[in-house]
Amino acid sequence: MKIKIAVLGAGRWGTHLVRNFASHPDAQLVAVVDSSEERLTQLKERLKLNNNVVLTDNWQSIRSQIECDAVVIATPAVTHYSLIQDALQQGFHVLAEKPLTLDAAECQQLSDLARQQQRQLMVDHTYLFHPAVEQGKAVVQSGCLGELRYGYAARTNLGPVRQDVDALWDLAIHDIAIFNTWLGEQPVQVQATGRVWLQRQEGARDTAVGAPLTDKVSLQTSNVTKPALLSEQDLADFVYIILTYPTGFQAYIHLCWLNPDKQRRLGVVGSQGTLIFDEMQNDTPLTLQHGYFEQSGDVFTPAGLRREVIEIKGSEPLAVVCDRFLQSVRGNQPVSESSGWVAAQLVNILSCLSQSLQQGGEPIKVPQLCEPST
């Protein structure tokens, strides 16, 4: 019997979720909910949805009238908590777009509620199901990189610009999740600095975070007005973060949604080489750049330089997410790598980064969350 699915939210990412569930042989799409009637009409025409699929702007009016096993939530992050809580209380399994919520405590509460209701709560951390990320984890943990030294990532593009969260909350979660997975550990300290140009408070000029709050700074060449620190209402367009892990490994991440130089690149550097995940290289997204130094006295000579392409399976990561969710619902078993608990850990890290951002880049210790009861 097919699993009956309702999708809440038909925006950019919700459309992809609708497409996957509408075409999956084990799923039956029963409803799509969105505030825009025009968007629903366009979605039905573009995806050629069955006439039996309910299209509505009011979830509350239909949730008790349709047969439904699971709810997929792709609405703004600020709405997640109440929608997910309601869905679980109604007895539905839930797949939620990242971040699960904007508060780690709320994530834990939802995870506990899912266990109490004996329902599955999975979060769409799509990159954790990317074949390059899965294969990259095996490479890092094989030890072939030697002593791990540092990591770096860049995630930039011209949009999409969100109005509910800043670039930190929209973009960083992907790279943090990948680093955590490849390293097998969580950061213990974080730092973040950034700037805002597009969505700043009225009357403010370009706003910076990461420098002391001063009126004017006299430079050798000119007098420059120092921008003020970000307020909680400002949505940073550019963010630079540093993650420090228990082993001392540090990851440096550059995030920006107003840079037309699109980058989706992440690397882990070791004493014997660098593993690179470059999503823009469609044919060879995962490569291992071998290389090390041979030392003679005070001279360091590069040696062993060669590039190795790591073979990966060809699959759409979101399709894998949807398939794993349906398997989870059918067996009523959690997807451990993208559970509510994993989501809570990531939101906890993001919350600490936001705190550092508001404090001008101050290092913030990441509190350890208590393991959920079983």
Secondary structure as UniProt FT lines:
FT   STRAND          3..8
FT   HELIX           12..23
FT   TURN            25..26
FT   STRAND          27..33
FT   HELIX           37..47
FT   TURN            51..52
FT   STRAND          54..56
FT   HELIX           59..62
FT   TURN            63..65
FT   STRAND          70..73
FT   HELIX           77..79
FT   HELIX           80..89
FT   TURN            90..91
FT   STRAND          93..97
FT   HELIX           104..117
FT   STRAND          121..124
FT   HELIX           126..129
FT   HELIX           131..142
FT   TURN            143..145
FT   STRAND          148..158
FT   HELIX           167..183
FT   STRAND          189..196
FT   TURN            202..203
FT   STRAND          207..209
FT   STRAND          216..218
FT   STRAND          223..225
FT   TURN            232..233
FT   STRAND          238..244
FT   TURN            246..247
FT   STRAND          250..256
FT   STRAND          258..270
FT   TURN            271..272
FT   STRAND          273..278
FT   TURN            279..280
FT   STRAND          286..296
FT   TURN            297..298
FT   STRAND          299..309
FT   HELIX           317..331
FT   HELIX           336..338
FT   HELIX           340..358
FT   TURN            359..360
FT   STRAND          364..365
//
